[in-house]
Amino acid sequence: MGASVIISILITFLVVILVLYLVQRLPIDARMQQIIQIVVIIIGIVSLLKYLAVF
């Protein structure tokens, strides 16, 4: 069970990094990029807390 949690956390972390990278590549306004990045980071933190059984 411990290994599956670590793998899930690692996959979530990698997906968040990938999405943040792709947002940087989008040809949109800098303010909108910042808002999207904040939303992605919040979703990533909530997902990680879910895997750590906080929620």
C-alpha atoms as one frame of an Amber mdcrd trajectory, in Angstrom:
protein
   0.000   0.000   0.000   2.842   2.409   0.769   4.424   1.993  -2.649   1.159
   2.739  -4.459   0.742   5.960  -2.485   4.276   7.050  -3.350   3.699   6.257
  -7.031   0.404   8.186  -6.998   2.084  11.191  -5.392   4.911  11.060  -7.921
   2.510  10.835 -10.867   0.457  13.754  -9.520   3.610  15.824  -9.074   4.764
  15.059 -12.622   1.349  15.877 -14.098   1.283  19.221 -12.283   4.758  20.072
 -13.603   3.753  19.061 -17.138   0.576  21.157 -17.049   2.473  24.164 -15.689
   5.007  23.801 -18.513   2.256  23.585 -21.116   0.519  26.656 -19.674   3.772
  28.584 -20.087   3.786  27.638 -23.776   0.264  28.954 -24.426   0.045  32.217
 -26.358  -2.228  33.978 -23.866  -2.011  37.037 -21.654   0.490  36.880 -18.789
  -2.233  37.616 -16.220  -4.333  34.709 -17.486  -1.294  32.412 -17.377  -0.725
  33.363 -13.755  -4.342  32.627 -12.846  -4.200  29.235 -14.580  -0.935  28.393
 -12.816  -2.442  29.216  -9.421  -5.484  27.039 -10.167  -3.281  24.123 -11.290
  -1.114  24.396  -8.176  -4.171  24.460  -5.890  -5.629  21.387  -7.633  -2.259
  19.638  -7.313  -2.023  20.407  -3.596  -5.557  19.157  -2.986  -4.765  15.955
  -4.905  -1.602  15.382  -2.886  -3.474  15.948   0.360  -6.071  13.426  -0.786
  -3.362  10.804  -1.326  -1.943  11.544   2.104  -5.415  10.885   3.599  -5.887
  14.411   4.925  -9.272  14.664   3.202
